[in-house]
Amino acid sequence: MPDKLPSVVILGRPNVGKSALFNRLTGGRRSIVTDEPGITRDRIHGVAHWRGRSFEVVDTGGIVPGEKAGIPREILRQAQVAIAGAAQLVLVVDARAGLHPLDKELAQLLRRTGKPLVVAANKVDTPRQASLAAGFYALGLDVFPVSAEHGFGVDDLLEAITSRFAAGAAEEEAPAVSVAIIGRPNVGKSTLLNRLVGEERAIVSPEPGTTRDAVDTLLRRAGRTYRFLDTAGIRRKGKTRLLAEKLSVVMARRHLEQADVALLVVDAAEGVTSGDAAIAGHAARFGRSVIVVMNKWDLALAAARRGELPRSPQLASAGKLLAEYEKLVRRKLKFLDYAPVIFLSALTGERVGELFGLIDRVAEARRRRVSTGELNRWLREVDIGRGTSPAGRKVKIYYVTQASTAPPTFVLFTNQPRRLHFSFARFLENQLRTRFDFTGTPIRFLTRLRG
């Protein structure tokens, strides 16, 4: 197992360019960048490399010391967690705005931690503008004029912050199973992430839309590595007003496209809504493997005991209710009939541990490759006539082979150039699933006319 990467934590007051610097260092677009303050609220992690040295970069939310409001207070607490594990702190300031009283207060707070600290004076686009950073030398720290947007001065900053990191001391993390936690706002996605990783990585608040960026967490458990992505609540574009909210929805969909497994979190006390079905449709369209997580099962049980649970039978026993409720879920999400359903409570932790076994099984099924010999032996046993549509030409399948995995994709050599009829494709898929374990993963068929 590789050693833990040294951690570089980016801090500063709101809207000074922390996320832009994070994206510059990691070479990607992990953090949302706009002119609207307060976009980043949780800790965002990435990996960067500089002259043979690998290190972790942590982007934190804009800090306002002494702020008593709920979310700003949580942002400060999240930043303190990041600082505790940091090897290097970078205080980002706005060179164009000049030295702000909050910059002074943050510099004093960070100096007291005893961690190595430098100042990145951002928004200095050219060498001629370097004088804009002069006022920040009053902080008594090393100051580096940089442009996170254009890259000016970033090399000098990188050399300074990595000078104590041993080259090759740590390698980038081994490939992990990427798990996106998706769902409508306020269904408990962040609570589930915190329960899975055993610490408060994501801000949890009753206010909908608390998570705007995707919060990622690398977790090692029982010899396996998982990368959990807690995405922003996905809503219809018409339901989002602020630019940040619109961007967060776009980014959530992008992170979903990059995941191996999607945990579709549904509020069990409310039941499956049209919004849940729409999000499930995104996951199916992108070819993601899916596990349906019926969260807040404790609340659903309590409502059932009071006879208040909508669209469900009266409570005879918890087990019977669960079985009946799963039928309702299946009815609402017919197109996800291959996805396992689990009922749990992220708040109490009930059955959350069972998720890891399901994720392992689904991830393995996603990567499963069946030999051509096995596939064609299976094909000879399938009664093709049962699945053939009465209308049109009778389908003959001469040969089948697996073209790729993630998701499993099969090429069928047939007697017709057109795509298989939907009903026939479903018949074939069901027969394939009966023989081989493709739990939780969609299956794709490609047809080729036999020459």
C-alpha positions in Angstrom: 0.0 0.0 0.0 1.5 3.4 -1.0 2.4 5.9 1.7 0.0 8.7 2.4 0.7 11.7 0.2 1.7 14.9 1.9 -1.2 17.3 2.0 -1.2 20.9 0.8 -4.3 22.8 2.1 -5.5 25.9 0.3 -7.2 28.5 2.6 -8.5 32.0 2.4 -11.5 34.3 2.7 -14.4 33.9 0.2 -13.9 34.7 -3.5 -10.1 35.1 -3.6 -9.5 32.4 -6.2 -8.8 29.3 -4.0 -10.8 26.9 -6.3 -9.1 28.4 -9.4 -5.7 27.7 -7.8 -6.8 24.2 -6.9 -7.7 23.5 -10.5 -4.4 24.9 -11.7 -2.4 22.7 -9.4 -4.3 19.5 -10.0 -4.6 20.2 -13.8 -8.4 19.6 -13.9 -11.8 21.1 -13.2 -12.7 19.5 -9.9 -13.8 22.7 -8.2 -16.5 25.0 -9.5 -15.2 28.5 -10.3 -17.5 31.5 -10.6 -17.5 35.1 -9.4 -20.2 34.2 -6.8 -18.7 33.8 -3.3 -19.3 30.7 -1.1 -19.3 28.1 -3.9 -16.9 25.7 -2.2 -18.3 24.6 1.1 -16.8 21.1 1.7 -13.2 20.0 1.4 -12.3 19.0 -2.2 -9.3 16.7 -2.7 -7.1 16.2 -5.7 -3.6 14.9 -6.5 -0.8 17.1 -8.1 2.7 16.4 -9.3 5.7 18.7 -9.4 9.3 17.6 -10.5 8.9 14.0 -9.3 7.0 14.9 -6.2 3.4 13.8 -5.7 1.1 15.5 -3.2 -2.5 15.9 -2.2 -4.2 19.3 -2.7 -7.2 20.2 -0.5 -9.5 23.1 -1.5 -11.5 24.5 1.4 -14.5 26.8 1.6 -14.1 30.5 2.1 -13.4 31.1 5.8 -14.9 34.0 7.9 -13.5 33.7 11.4 -16.1 34.3 14.1 -19.1 33.8 11.8 -22.0 32.3 13.7 -24.3 31.3 10.9 -24.7 27.6 10.4 -22.9 26.9 7.0 -20.0 29.4 7.5 -19.4 27.8 10.9 -19.3 24.3 9.3 -16.9 25.6 6.6 -14.5 26.7 9.3 -14.8 23.4 11.1 -14.1 21.5 7.8 -11.1 23.7 7.2 -9.8 22.9 10.7 -10.0 19.2 10.0 -8.0 19.7 6.8 -5.4 21.8 8.6 -4.8 19.1 11.2 -3.6 16.7 8.5 -1.7 19.3 6.4 2.0 19.3 5.6 1.8 22.7 4.0 -0.7 25.6 4.2 -1.3 28.1 1.4 -3.2 31.3 2.3 -4.7 32.7 -0.9 -5.3 36.5 -1.0 -6.7 38.9 -3.7 -3.8 41.1 -4.8 -6.0 43.5 -6.6 -8.2 44.1 -3.6 -5.2 44.7 -1.3 -4.6 43.5 2.3 -8.0 42.9 3.9 -8.6 42.7 7.7 -9.8 39.2 7.2 -6.5 38.3 5.5 -4.6 39.5 8.6 -6.9 37.6 11.0 -6.6 34.4 9.0 -2.8 34.7 8.8 -2.6 35.0 12.6 -4.9 32.0 13.1 -2.9 29.9 10.6 0.5 30.9 12.1 -0.7 29.6 15.5 -1.1 26.1 14.0 2.7 25.8 13.7 2.3 24.4 10.1 4.5 25.7 7.3 2.6 28.7 5.7 3.0 30.8 2.6 0.9 33.5 1.0 -0.3 33.2 -2.7 -1.2 36.7 -3.8 -3.6 35.8 -6.6 -4.8 37.8 -9.6 -1.4 39.0 -10.6 -1.5 38.3 -14.3 1.9 39.6 -15.5 5.4 40.4 -14.0 4.5 44.1 -14.3 1.6 43.6 -11.8 3.9 41.9 -9.2 3.9 45.2 -7.2 0.2 44.6 -6.4 1.4 41.9 -3.9 3.8 44.3 -2.0 1.3 45.1 0.8 1.1 41.5 1.9 4.7 41.3 3.0 3.4 43.1 6.2 2.0 39.7 7.2 5.6 38.5 7.8 5.3 35.5 5.5 6.8 34.4 2.2 4.6 36.0 -0.5 4.3 34.6 -4.1 2.5 36.7 -6.7 0.5 34.3 -8.9 -2.3 34.1 -11.4 -4.3 31.0 -10.8 -6.2 31.7 -14.1 -3.2 32.3 -16.3 -0.5 30.3 -14.5 2.0 33.2 -13.9 4.2 32.6 -10.8 2.7 29.2 -10.0 6.0 27.4 -10.7 7.8 29.4 -8.0 4.9 28.7 -5.6 5.1 25.0 -6.3 8.8 24.9 -5.8 8.4 26.5 -2.4 5.6 24.4 -1.1 7.1 21.0 -2.3 10.8 21.7 -1.4 10.5 19.5 1.7 8.6 16.7 0.0 10.8 13.7 -0.9 10.8 12.9 -4.6 9.1 9.5 -5.2 8.3 9.1 -1.5 4.7 8.5 -2.3 2.9 7.4 -5.4 -0.5 8.3 -6.7 -3.3 6.2 -5.3 -3.9 2.8 -6.9 -7.1 2.7 -9.0 -10.1 2.6 -6.8 -13.8 1.8 -7.3 -15.4 5.2 -8.0 -18.8 5.5 -6.3 -21.0 8.5 -7.0 -23.7 9.3 -4.4 -26.5 10.8 -6.3 -30.1 11.9 -5.6 -32.4 14.8 -5.1 -31.5 17.6 -2.6 -31.8 16.8 1.1 -32.3 13.0 0.8 -29.3 12.3 3.1 -26.4 11.9 0.6 -23.9 13.8 2.7 -25.0 12.0 5.9 -24.5 8.7 4.0 -21.0 9.7 2.9 -20.0 10.6 6.5 -21.4 7.3 7.8 -19.5 5.3 5.1 -16.1 6.9 5.7 -16.6 7.2 9.5 -15.9 11.0 9.7 -17.6 14.2 8.9 -16.2 14.9 5.5 -19.3 16.6 4.0 -21.3 19.4 5.6 -24.7 18.2 6.7 -27.5 20.7 7.0 -31.3 20.7 6.8 -31.0 23.4 4.2 -31.4 22.0 0.7 -28.5 22.5 -1.7 -25.8 22.5 1.0 -23.4 20.5 -1.2 -22.5 22.4 -4.3 -19.2 20.8 -5.4 -18.7 17.1 -5.5 -16.9 16.0 -2.3 -14.5 13.1 -2.8 -13.1 10.8 -0.2 -10.6 8.0 -0.7 -11.3 5.1 1.7 -9.4 1.8 2.2 -11.4 -1.0 3.8 -10.7 -4.7 4.0 -7.9 -4.5 1.4 -10.1 -2.6 -1.1 -10.0 1.1 -2.1 -13.1 3.2 -2.8 -13.4 6.8 -4.0 -16.7 8.2 -2.8 -18.2 11.3 -4.6 -20.9 13.1 -2.8 -22.5 15.1 -5.6 -24.9 18.1 -5.4 -28.6 17.3 -5.4 -29.7 17.0 -9.0 -32.7 19.1 -10.0 -34.3 20.1 -13.2 -32.6 23.1 -14.8 -35.8 25.2 -14.3 -35.6 24.6 -10.6 -32.2 26.1 -10.2 -31.8 29.9 -9.9 -28.3 30.8 -8.9 -25.4 30.3 -11.4 -23.7 28.2 -8.7 -26.6 25.9 -8.4 -26.8 25.4 -12.2 -23.1 24.7 -12.4 -23.3 22.3 -9.5 -26.0 20.3 -11.3 -23.8 20.2 -14.4 -20.8 19.1 -12.4 -22.9 16.4 -10.6 -23.8 14.9 -13.9 -20.2 15.1 -15.1 -19.0 13.2 -12.0 -21.8 10.7 -12.5 -20.4 10.0 -16.0 -17.0 9.3 -14.5 -18.2 6.9 -11.8 -18.2 3.1 -11.8 -21.1 2.7 -9.4 -23.9 5.1 -8.6 -25.7 5.0 -5.2 -29.1 6.4 -6.0 -30.3 7.8 -2.6 -34.1 8.0 -2.2 -36.0 9.3 0.9 -37.9 6.1 2.0 -40.3 8.2 4.1 -41.4 10.0 0.9 -41.2 7.1 -1.5 -39.9 7.2 -5.1 -40.8 10.4 -6.8 -40.6 11.5 -10.5 -37.4 13.4 -9.6 -35.8 10.2 -8.3 -36.8 8.4 -11.5 -35.4 11.2 -13.6 -32.0 11.0 -11.8 -32.1 7.2 -12.2 -32.6 7.7 -15.9 -29.4 9.8 -16.1 -27.4 6.9 -14.5 -28.9 4.4 -16.8 -28.3 6.6 -19.9 -24.6 7.1 -18.9 -24.2 3.3 -18.5 -23.4 3.5 -14.8 -23.9 0.5 -12.5 -26.6 1.4 -9.9 -27.6 0.5 -6.3 -30.9 2.0 -5.1 -30.4 3.2 -1.5 -33.7 3.7 0.3 -32.5 6.0 3.1 -34.3 7.1 6.2 -35.8 3.7 6.6 -36.1 4.3 10.4 -38.5 7.3 9.6 -40.5 5.2 7.1 -40.9 2.4 9.8 -42.0 5.0 12.3 -44.5 6.5 9.9 -45.8 3.0 9.0 -46.5 2.2 12.7 -48.5 5.4 12.9 -50.3 4.4 9.7 -49.0 7.5 7.8 -46.7 5.9 5.2 -48.2 6.8 1.8 -48.8 4.2 -0.9 -47.9 1.2 1.2 -49.7 -1.6 3.1 -50.3 -1.3 6.8 -47.4 -2.5 9.0 -47.8 -6.2 9.8 -44.1 -6.7 10.4 -40.9 -4.8 9.5 -39.8 -7.6 7.2 -43.1 -7.9 5.4 -43.3 -4.1 5.0 -39.8 -4.1 3.5 -40.7 -6.8 1.0 -43.9 -5.0 0.0 -42.1 -1.6 -0.2 -39.4 -3.1 -2.5 -42.2 -4.2 -4.9 -43.4 -0.5 -5.0 -39.8 0.7 -5.7 -39.4 -1.9 -8.5 -42.7 -0.7 -10.0 -41.5 2.9 -10.0 -38.1 2.1 -11.4 -38.9 -0.6 -13.9 -35.9 0.3 -16.1 -33.6 -0.4 -13.2 -34.8 -4.0 -12.6 -31.1 -5.1 -12.6 -30.2 -2.7 -9.7 -30.2 -4.1 -6.1 -32.3 -2.2 -3.5 -31.2 -1.7 0.1 -33.1 -0.1 2.9 -31.0 1.6 5.5 -30.7 4.7 7.8 -27.6 6.8 7.2 -28.4 8.7 10.4 -28.4 5.7 12.7 -26.1 3.5 10.7 -28.6 0.7 10.4 -27.5 -1.7 7.5 -25.0 0.9 6.1 -22.2 -1.7 6.5 -24.0 -4.0 4.1 -23.5 -1.4 1.3 -19.8 -2.3 0.9 -20.5 -5.9 0.0 -23.1 -4.7 -2.5 -20.7 -2.2 -4.0 -18.0 -4.9 -4.4 -20.4 -7.3 -6.1 -21.7 -4.6 -8.5 -18.2 -3.3 -9.3 -17.1 -6.9 -10.0 -20.1 -7.6 -12.2 -19.4 -4.3 -14.1 -15.9 -5.6 -15.0 -16.9 -9.2 -15.6 -15.7 -10.7 -18.9 -17.2 -13.9 -20.3 -15.2 -16.0 -22.7 -16.5 -16.4 -26.3 -16.7 -20.1 -25.8 -18.9 -19.8 -22.7 -21.1 -17.2 -24.4 -21.7 -19.4 -27.5 -22.5 -22.4 -25.3 -25.0 -20.3 -23.5 -26.4 -19.1 -26.9 -27.0 -22.7 -28.0 -29.2 -23.3 -24.9 -31.4 -20.2 -25.4 -34.7 -20.7 -27.1 -34.4 -17.7 -29.5 -37.9 -18.3 -30.9 -39.4 -17.4 -27.5 -38.1 -13.9 -27.7 -38.6 -13.2 -31.4 -41.3 -10.6 -32.2 -44.2 -12.0 -34.2 -43.9 -9.1 -36.6 -41.0 -8.9 -39.0 -38.2 -11.2 -40.0 -37.3 -14.0 -37.6 -34.0 -13.2 -35.8 -31.2 -15.6 -36.0 -28.0 -15.2 -33.9 -25.1 -17.1 -35.3 -22.3 -16.0 -33.0 -21.8 -13.8 -29.9 -18.6 -12.3 -28.3 -18.0 -9.7 -25.6 -16.5 -6.5 -26.9 -15.8 -4.6 -23.7 -16.6 -4.2 -20.0 -17.8 -1.3 -17.8 -20.6 -1.8 -18.8 -20.5 -5.3 -20.4 -21.0 -4.9 -24.1 -21.7 -7.9 -26.4 -21.6 -8.1 -30.2 -24.2 -10.3 -31.9 -23.7 -11.6 -35.4 -27.2 -11.9 -36.8 -29.2 -12.2 -40.0 -30.4 -8.6 -40.0 -28.6 -5.2 -40.1 -31.1 -3.4 -37.8 -30.9 -3.0 -34.1 -32.7 -5.7 -32.1 -36.3 -5.0 -31.2 -36.6 -3.7 -27.6 -38.6 -6.7 -26.4 -36.2 -9.2 -27.9 -33.2 -7.4 -26.5 -34.8 -7.5 -23.0 -35.5 -11.2 -23.4 -31.9 -11.8 -24.4 -30.6 -9.7 -21.5 -32.7 -11.6 -19.0 -31.4 -14.9 -20.3 -27.9 -13.6 -20.0 -28.4 -12.4 -16.5 -29.9 -15.8 -15.5 -26.6 -17.5 -16.5 -24.0 -14.9 -15.5 -23.9 -12.5 -12.5 -24.3 -9.0 -13.9 -26.0 -7.6 -10.8 -26.4 -3.8 -10.8 -24.8 -3.2 -14.2 -26.5 -2.4 -17.5 -25.8 -4.6 -20.5 -25.3 -3.3 -24.0 -25.9 -5.3 -27.3 -24.4 -4.4 -30.7 -25.6 -6.2 -33.8 -23.6 -7.0 -36.9 -24.8 -8.5 -40.1 -23.0 -11.8 -40.7 -21.1 -11.5 -43.9 
